[in-house]
Amino acid sequence: MRMFFGLISLLIALAIVGSVAKTQLHALSGSSISRLSTAASDAQIGNRDGATIAIPGGMPGATPADTSGLTVPQQSQNIQQQFKDATNRALQQGADRSAKEQP
């Protein structure tokens, strides 16, 4: 009897998870394709500016988030250099502190 209820509850849980997954996948596949095609057709017609072509449902007149003009590899190199500088600064502070503490 216990095994029977365990099996039934497992089947119910699987049915709920499957139903939610099916709904989510259906919502993603259907709406994103229709939004992208709508955005592309609006861009060809000229109803939207260039900033909203890549953002389906974006507001006309929106500006891009990153205005620095740097490429992704350049941004990565900048972040790495900032981390190197911060690490070197912290190590130097530690060395200066230990030099002051020693008589």
Buried (B, 14 or more C-beta within 10 A) or exposed (E): EEEEEEEEEEEEEEEEEEEEEEEEEEEEEEEEEEEEEEBEEBBEEEEBBEBBBEEBEBEEEEEEEEEEEEEEEEEEEEEEEEEEEEEEEEEEEEEEEEEEEEE
